[in-house]
Amino acid sequence: MTSRLNPDDQQHVEEYLQLSQHQVERKPFRPWLLLGVVLIVVIGLGLLSRLLSYLTL
C-alpha cells in the first residue's frame, strides 16, 4: 500500500511507531472465547427477561 505522505513525514511516522511505548505485547485473539462470552451474556439476559416477566405477570 502506497502512502500519501511525503517521505519526510512518513519517516517521522515510522520513528514514532518504533518507540517502546507503542510496542505492546498482546495475547493472540481467541474467537471461541469471545463467542462463549457472547452466548453466556445472551442466555443470561434471556433468563433474566423470563424471570422478570414471570414476576410481573
PDB file of N, CA, C and O in Angstrom:
ATOM      1  N   MET A   1       0.851  -1.176   0.000  1.00  0.00           N
ATOM      2  CA  MET A   1       0.000   0.000   0.000  1.00  0.00           C
ATOM      3  C   MET A   1       0.896   1.238   0.000  1.00  0.00           C
ATOM      4  O   MET A   1       1.770   1.379   0.855  1.00  0.00           O
ATOM      5  N   THR A   2       0.682   2.101  -0.928  1.00  0.00           N
ATOM      6  CA  THR A   2       1.495   3.301  -1.009  1.00  0.00           C
ATOM      7  C   THR A   2       0.956   4.358  -0.058  1.00  0.00           C
ATOM      8  O   THR A   2      -0.247   4.449   0.184  1.00  0.00           O
ATOM      9  N   SER A   3       1.868   5.148   0.471  1.00  0.00           N
ATOM     10  CA  SER A   3       1.498   6.189   1.426  1.00  0.00           C
ATOM     11  C   SER A   3       1.231   7.497   0.701  1.00  0.00           C
ATOM     12  O   SER A   3       1.864   7.804  -0.309  1.00  0.00           O
ATOM     13  N   ARG A   4       0.293   8.256   1.224  1.00  0.00           N
ATOM     14  CA  ARG A   4       0.023   9.577   0.666  1.00  0.00           C
ATOM     15  C   ARG A   4       0.865  10.650   1.336  1.00  0.00           C
ATOM     16  O   ARG A   4       0.801  11.823   0.968  1.00  0.00           O
ATOM     17  N   LEU A   5       1.654  10.243   2.322  1.00  0.00           N
ATOM     18  CA  LEU A   5       2.536  11.201   2.996  1.00  0.00           C
ATOM     19  C   LEU A   5       3.796  11.410   2.178  1.00  0.00           C
ATOM     20  O   LEU A   5       4.209  10.549   1.401  1.00  0.00           O
ATOM     21  N   ASN A   6       4.396  12.575   2.371  1.00  0.00           N
ATOM     22  CA  ASN A   6       5.694  12.763   1.711  1.00  0.00           C
ATOM     23  C   ASN A   6       6.730  11.954   2.489  1.00  0.00           C
ATOM     24  O   ASN A   6       6.493  11.623   3.650  1.00  0.00           O
ATOM     25  N   PRO A   7       7.851  11.634   1.895  1.00  0.00           N
ATOM     26  CA  PRO A   7       8.838  10.744   2.542  1.00  0.00           C
ATOM     27  C   PRO A   7       9.305  11.222   3.908  1.00  0.00           C
ATOM     28  O   PRO A   7       9.550  10.400   4.790  1.00  0.00           O
ATOM     29  N   ASP A   8       9.434  12.519   4.104  1.00  0.00           N
ATOM     30  CA  ASP A   8       9.886  13.031   5.405  1.00  0.00           C
ATOM     31  C   ASP A   8       8.844  12.762   6.484  1.00  0.00           C
ATOM     32  O   ASP A   8       9.178  12.320   7.584  1.00  0.00           O
ATOM     33  N   ASP A   9       7.581  13.030   6.164  1.00  0.00           N
ATOM     34  CA  ASP A   9       6.513  12.769   7.138  1.00  0.00           C
ATOM     35  C   ASP A   9       6.372  11.274   7.409  1.00  0.00           C
ATOM     36  O   ASP A   9       6.129  10.871   8.546  1.00  0.00           O
ATOM     37  N   GLN A  10       6.522  10.454   6.377  1.00  0.00           N
ATOM     38  CA  GLN A  10       6.438   9.003   6.557  1.00  0.00           C
ATOM     39  C   GLN A  10       7.549   8.523   7.477  1.00  0.00           C
ATOM     40  O   GLN A  10       7.331   7.631   8.296  1.00  0.00           O
ATOM     41  N   GLN A  11       8.726   9.098   7.354  1.00  0.00           N
ATOM     42  CA  GLN A  11       9.842   8.723   8.230  1.00  0.00           C
ATOM     43  C   GLN A  11       9.516   9.078   9.687  1.00  0.00           C
ATOM     44  O   GLN A  11       9.825   8.306  10.594  1.00  0.00           O
ATOM     45  N   HIS A  12       8.900  10.232   9.912  1.00  0.00           N
ATOM     46  CA  HIS A  12       8.513  10.620  11.276  1.00  0.00           C
ATOM     47  C   HIS A  12       7.481   9.655  11.851  1.00  0.00           C
ATOM     48  O   HIS A  12       7.536   9.309  13.031  1.00  0.00           O
ATOM     49  N   VAL A  13       6.552   9.230  11.023  1.00  0.00           N
ATOM     50  CA  VAL A  13       5.538   8.269  11.474  1.00  0.00           C
ATOM     51  C   VAL A  13       6.197   6.946  11.835  1.00  0.00           C
ATOM     52  O   VAL A  13       5.879   6.360  12.870  1.00  0.00           O
ATOM     53  N   GLU A  14       7.101   6.471  11.003  1.00  0.00           N
ATOM     54  CA  GLU A  14       7.793   5.205  11.279  1.00  0.00           C
ATOM     55  C   GLU A  14       8.607   5.288  12.571  1.00  0.00           C
ATOM     56  O   GLU A  14       8.604   4.344  13.362  1.00  0.00           O
ATOM     57  N   GLU A  15       9.293   6.388  12.790  1.00  0.00           N
ATOM     58  CA  GLU A  15      10.063   6.563  14.023  1.00  0.00           C
ATOM     59  C   GLU A  15       9.145   6.584  15.240  1.00  0.00           C
ATOM     60  O   GLU A  15       9.469   6.002  16.275  1.00  0.00           O
ATOM     61  N   TYR A  16       8.008   7.249  15.119  1.00  0.00           N
ATOM     62  CA  TYR A  16       7.043   7.322  16.216  1.00  0.00           C
ATOM     63  C   TYR A  16       6.522   5.934  16.568  1.00  0.00           C
ATOM     64  O   TYR A  16       6.399   5.594  17.745  1.00  0.00           O
ATOM     65  N   LEU A  17       6.216   5.135  15.551  1.00  0.00           N
ATOM     66  CA  LEU A  17       5.671   3.806  15.802  1.00  0.00           C
ATOM     67  C   LEU A  17       6.708   2.835  16.354  1.00  0.00           C
ATOM     68  O   LEU A  17       6.342   1.817  16.942  1.00  0.00           O
ATOM     69  N   GLN A  18       7.983   3.125  16.178  1.00  0.00           N
ATOM     70  CA  GLN A  18       9.033   2.253  16.683  1.00  0.00           C
ATOM     71  C   GLN A  18       9.389   2.529  18.144  1.00  0.00           C
ATOM     72  O   GLN A  18      10.184   1.789  18.723  1.00  0.00           O
ATOM     73  N   LEU A  19       8.827   3.565  18.752  1.00  0.00           N
ATOM     74  CA  LEU A  19       9.119   3.868  20.152  1.00  0.00           C
ATOM     75  C   LEU A  19       8.613   2.738  21.046  1.00  0.00           C
ATOM     76  O   LEU A  19       7.656   2.046  20.701  1.00  0.00           O
ATOM     77  N   SER A  20       9.261   2.559  22.193  1.00  0.00           N
ATOM     78  CA  SER A  20       8.944   1.420  23.059  1.00  0.00           C
ATOM     79  C   SER A  20       7.519   1.456  23.599  1.00  0.00           C
ATOM     80  O   SER A  20       6.921   0.398  23.794  1.00  0.00           O
ATOM     81  N   GLN A  21       6.958   2.633  23.847  1.00  0.00           N
ATOM     82  CA  GLN A  21       5.607   2.682  24.396  1.00  0.00           C
ATOM     83  C   GLN A  21       4.548   2.267  23.376  1.00  0.00           C
ATOM     84  O   GLN A  21       3.391   2.063  23.743  1.00  0.00           O
ATOM     85  N   HIS A  22       4.924   2.139  22.102  1.00  0.00           N
ATOM     86  CA  HIS A  22       3.982   1.708  21.078  1.00  0.00           C
ATOM     87  C   HIS A  22       4.196   0.248  20.693  1.00  0.00           C
ATOM     88  O   HIS A  22       3.553  -0.250  19.769  1.00  0.00           O
ATOM     89  N   GLN A  23       5.080  -0.427  21.381  1.00  0.00           N
ATOM     90  CA  GLN A  23       5.368  -1.829  21.106  1.00  0.00           C
ATOM     91  C   GLN A  23       4.763  -2.684  22.219  1.00  0.00           C
ATOM     92  O   GLN A  23       5.490  -3.221  23.055  1.00  0.00           O
ATOM     93  N   VAL A  24       3.454  -2.809  22.230  1.00  0.00           N
ATOM     94  CA  VAL A  24       2.744  -3.522  23.281  1.00  0.00           C
ATOM     95  C   VAL A  24       2.557  -4.978  22.874  1.00  0.00           C
ATOM     96  O   VAL A  24       2.049  -5.274  21.793  1.00  0.00           O
ATOM     97  N   GLU A  25       2.976  -5.881  23.757  1.00  0.00           N
ATOM     98  CA  GLU A  25       2.748  -7.301  23.518  1.00  0.00           C
ATOM     99  C   GLU A  25       1.289  -7.621  23.813  1.00  0.00           C
ATOM    100  O   GLU A  25       0.767  -7.252  24.865  1.00  0.00           O
ATOM    101  N   ARG A  26       0.639  -8.299  22.893  1.00  0.00           N
ATOM    102  CA  ARG A  26      -0.769  -8.630  23.077  1.00  0.00           C
ATOM    103  C   ARG A  26      -0.965 -10.123  22.974  1.00  0.00           C
ATOM    104  O   ARG A  26      -0.247 -10.817  22.254  1.00  0.00           O
ATOM    105  N   LYS A  27      -1.959 -10.607  23.711  1.00  0.00           N
ATOM    106  CA  LYS A  27      -2.313 -12.016  23.613  1.00  0.00           C
ATOM    107  C   LYS A  27      -2.965 -12.256  22.256  1.00  0.00           C
ATOM    108  O   LYS A  27      -3.565 -11.344  21.688  1.00  0.00           O
ATOM    109  N   PRO A  28      -2.853 -13.467  21.737  1.00  0.00           N
ATOM    110  CA  PRO A  28      -3.499 -13.745  20.452  1.00  0.00           C
ATOM    111  C   PRO A  28      -5.029 -13.695  20.595  1.00  0.00           C
ATOM    112  O   PRO A  28      -5.582 -14.017  21.646  1.00  0.00           O
ATOM    113  N   PHE A  29      -5.683 -13.288  19.522  1.00  0.00           N
ATOM    114  CA  PHE A  29      -7.139 -13.193  19.513  1.00  0.00           C
ATOM    115  C   PHE A  29      -7.734 -14.592  19.572  1.00  0.00           C
ATOM    116  O   PHE A  29      -7.334 -15.480  18.818  1.00  0.00           O
ATOM    117  N   ARG A  30      -8.702 -14.784  20.480  1.00  0.00           N
ATOM    118  CA  ARG A  30      -9.337 -16.092  20.642  1.00  0.00           C
ATOM    119  C   ARG A  30     -10.824 -15.957  20.351  1.00  0.00           C
ATOM    120  O   ARG A  30     -11.597 -15.585  21.234  1.00  0.00           O
ATOM    121  N   PRO A  31     -11.237 -16.259  19.104  1.00  0.00           N
ATOM    122  CA  PRO A  31     -12.637 -16.074  18.732  1.00  0.00           C
ATOM    123  C   PRO A  31     -13.586 -16.995  19.492  1.00  0.00           C
ATOM    124  O   PRO A  31     -14.734 -16.621  19.731  1.00  0.00           O
ATOM    125  N   TRP A  32     -13.144 -18.178  19.873  1.00  0.00           N
ATOM    126  CA  TRP A  32     -14.044 -19.092  20.593  1.00  0.00           C
ATOM    127  C   TRP A  32     -14.366 -18.557  21.990  1.00  0.00           C
ATOM    128  O   TRP A  32     -15.484 -18.728  22.478  1.00  0.00           O
ATOM    129  N   LEU A  33     -13.404 -17.920  22.624  1.00  0.00           N
ATOM    130  CA  LEU A  33     -13.663 -17.317  23.929  1.00  0.00           C
ATOM    131  C   LEU A  33     -14.671 -16.178  23.792  1.00  0.00           C
ATOM    132  O   LEU A  33     -15.588 -16.051  24.604  1.00  0.00           O
ATOM    133  N   LEU A  34     -14.499 -15.360  22.773  1.00  0.00           N
ATOM    134  CA  LEU A  34     -15.438 -14.267  22.523  1.00  0.00           C
ATOM    135  C   LEU A  34     -16.831 -14.810  22.257  1.00  0.00           C
ATOM    136  O   LEU A  34     -17.808 -14.288  22.794  1.00  0.00           O
ATOM    137  N   LEU A  35     -16.940 -15.850  21.439  1.00  0.00           N
ATOM    138  CA  LEU A  35     -18.240 -16.455  21.153  1.00  0.00           C
ATOM    139  C   LEU A  35     -18.869 -17.009  22.428  1.00  0.00           C
ATOM    140  O   LEU A  35     -20.072 -16.859  22.639  1.00  0.00           O
ATOM    141  N   GLY A  36     -18.073 -17.642  23.272  1.00  0.00           N
ATOM    142  CA  GLY A  36     -18.580 -18.180  24.525  1.00  0.00           C
ATOM    143  C   GLY A  36     -19.105 -17.093  25.449  1.00  0.00           C
ATOM    144  O   GLY A  36     -20.165 -17.247  26.054  1.00  0.00           O
ATOM    145  N   VAL A  37     -18.369 -16.000  25.559  1.00  0.00           N
ATOM    146  CA  VAL A  37     -18.801 -14.890  26.415  1.00  0.00           C
ATOM    147  C   VAL A  37     -20.098 -14.289  25.884  1.00  0.00           C
ATOM    148  O   VAL A  37     -21.011 -13.999  26.657  1.00  0.00           O
ATOM    149  N   VAL A  38     -20.182 -14.100  24.573  1.00  0.00           N
ATOM    150  CA  VAL A  38     -21.403 -13.537  23.985  1.00  0.00           C
ATOM    151  C   VAL A  38     -22.587 -14.461  24.226  1.00  0.00           C
ATOM    152  O   VAL A  38     -23.671 -13.989  24.569  1.00  0.00           O
ATOM    153  N   LEU A  39     -22.406 -15.755  24.057  1.00  0.00           N
ATOM    154  CA  LEU A  39     -23.502 -16.702  24.300  1.00  0.00           C
ATOM    155  C   LEU A  39     -23.943 -16.689  25.757  1.00  0.00           C
ATOM    156  O   LEU A  39     -25.140 -16.722  26.039  1.00  0.00           O
ATOM    157  N   ILE A  40     -23.000 -16.642  26.676  1.00  0.00           N
ATOM    158  CA  ILE A  40     -23.351 -16.610  28.100  1.00  0.00           C
ATOM    159  C   ILE A  40     -24.138 -15.347  28.422  1.00  0.00           C
ATOM    160  O   ILE A  40     -25.119 -15.405  29.164  1.00  0.00           O
ATOM    161  N   VAL A  41     -23.726 -14.215  27.880  1.00  0.00           N
ATOM    162  CA  VAL A  41     -24.432 -12.957  28.140  1.00  0.00           C
ATOM    163  C   VAL A  41     -25.841 -13.010  27.556  1.00  0.00           C
ATOM    164  O   VAL A  41     -26.796 -12.601  28.217  1.00  0.00           O
ATOM    165  N   VAL A  42     -25.985 -13.506  26.327  1.00  0.00           N
ATOM    166  CA  VAL A  42     -27.305 -13.574  25.693  1.00  0.00           C
ATOM    167  C   VAL A  42     -28.222 -14.520  26.462  1.00  0.00           C
ATOM    168  O   VAL A  42     -29.383 -14.193  26.707  1.00  0.00           O
ATOM    169  N   ILE A  43     -27.717 -15.676  26.840  1.00  0.00           N
ATOM    170  CA  ILE A  43     -28.533 -16.631  27.604  1.00  0.00           C
ATOM    171  C   ILE A  43     -28.886 -16.048  28.964  1.00  0.00           C
ATOM    172  O   ILE A  43     -30.025 -16.178  29.413  1.00  0.00           O
ATOM    173  N   GLY A  44     -27.931 -15.411  29.625  1.00  0.00           N
ATOM    174  CA  GLY A  44     -28.198 -14.798  30.925  1.00  0.00           C
ATOM    175  C   GLY A  44     -29.251 -13.714  30.843  1.00  0.00           C
ATOM    176  O   GLY A  44     -30.140 -13.650  31.693  1.00  0.00           O
ATOM    177  N   LEU A  45     -29.168 -12.859  29.833  1.00  0.00           N
ATOM    178  CA  LEU A  45     -30.180 -11.811  29.678  1.00  0.00           C
ATOM    179  C   LEU A  45     -31.539 -12.394  29.316  1.00  0.00           C
ATOM    180  O   LEU A  45     -32.568 -11.865  29.736  1.00  0.00           O
ATOM    181  N   GLY A  46     -31.557 -13.468  28.549  1.00  0.00           N
ATOM    182  CA  GLY A  46     -32.822 -14.131  28.233  1.00  0.00           C
ATOM    183  C   GLY A  46     -33.476 -14.712  29.480  1.00  0.00           C
ATOM    184  O   GLY A  46     -34.685 -14.588  29.675  1.00  0.00           O
ATOM    185  N   LEU A  47     -32.663 -15.348  30.320  1.00  0.00           N
ATOM    186  CA  LEU A  47     -33.203 -15.901  31.568  1.00  0.00           C
ATOM    187  C   LEU A  47     -33.680 -14.791  32.500  1.00  0.00           C
ATOM    188  O   LEU A  47     -34.716 -14.931  33.150  1.00  0.00           O
ATOM    189  N   LEU A  48     -32.941 -13.705  32.570  1.00  0.00           N
ATOM    190  CA  LEU A  48     -33.363 -12.568  33.387  1.00  0.00           C
ATOM    191  C   LEU A  48     -34.673 -11.994  32.867  1.00  0.00           C
ATOM    192  O   LEU A  48     -35.541 -11.622  33.656  1.00  0.00           O
ATOM    193  N   SER A  49     -34.825 -11.920  31.569  1.00  0.00           N
ATOM    194  CA  SER A  49     -36.058 -11.421  30.965  1.00  0.00           C
ATOM    195  C   SER A  49     -37.237 -12.316  31.323  1.00  0.00           C
ATOM    196  O   SER A  49     -38.312 -11.826  31.671  1.00  0.00           O
ATOM    197  N   ARG A  50     -37.037 -13.618  31.238  1.00  0.00           N
ATOM    198  CA  ARG A  50     -38.116 -14.556  31.599  1.00  0.00           C
ATOM    199  C   ARG A  50     -38.479 -14.441  33.080  1.00  0.00           C
ATOM    200  O   ARG A  50     -39.655 -14.485  33.441  1.00  0.00           O
ATOM    201  N   LEU A  51     -37.474 -14.295  33.926  1.00  0.00           N
ATOM    202  CA  LEU A  51     -37.729 -14.156  35.353  1.00  0.00           C
ATOM    203  C   LEU A  51     -38.523 -12.881  35.640  1.00  0.00           C
ATOM    204  O   LEU A  51     -39.479 -12.905  36.415  1.00  0.00           O
ATOM    205  N   LEU A  52     -38.136 -11.787  35.027  1.00  0.00           N
ATOM    206  CA  LEU A  52     -38.850 -10.531  35.234  1.00  0.00           C
ATOM    207  C   LEU A  52     -40.276 -10.607  34.708  1.00  0.00           C
ATOM    208  O   LEU A  52     -41.191 -10.075  35.337  1.00  0.00           O
ATOM    209  N   SER A  53     -40.481 -11.253  33.575  1.00  0.00           N
ATOM    210  CA  SER A  53     -41.844 -11.361  33.048  1.00  0.00           C
ATOM    211  C   SER A  53     -42.693 -12.265  33.943  1.00  0.00           C
ATOM    212  O   SER A  53     -43.889 -12.025  34.108  1.00  0.00           O
ATOM    213  N   TYR A  54     -42.082 -13.301  34.520  1.00  0.00           N
ATOM    214  CA  TYR A  54     -42.821 -14.177  35.426  1.00  0.00           C
ATOM    215  C   TYR A  54     -43.213 -13.427  36.695  1.00  0.00           C
ATOM    216  O   TYR A  54     -44.311 -13.625  37.214  1.00  0.00           O
ATOM    217  N   LEU A  55     -42.331 -12.570  37.196  1.00  0.00           N
ATOM    218  CA  LEU A  55     -42.597 -11.847  38.436  1.00  0.00           C
ATOM    219  C   LEU A  55     -43.604 -10.724  38.247  1.00  0.00           C
ATOM    220  O   LEU A  55     -44.309 -10.366  39.190  1.00  0.00           O
ATOM    221  N   THR A  56     -43.684 -10.166  37.054  1.00  0.00           N
ATOM    222  CA  THR A  56     -44.573  -9.022  36.844  1.00  0.00           C
ATOM    223  C   THR A  56     -45.955  -9.435  36.357  1.00  0.00           C
ATOM    224  O   THR A  56     -46.896  -8.650  36.476  1.00  0.00           O
ATOM    225  N   LEU A  57     -46.109 -10.626  35.820  1.00  0.00           N
ATOM    226  CA  LEU A  57     -47.427 -11.041  35.323  1.00  0.00           C
ATOM    227  C   LEU A  57     -48.196 -11.883  36.307  1.00  0.00           C
ATOM    228  O   LEU A  57     -49.317 -12.299  36.019  1.00  0.00           O
TER     229      LEU A  57
END
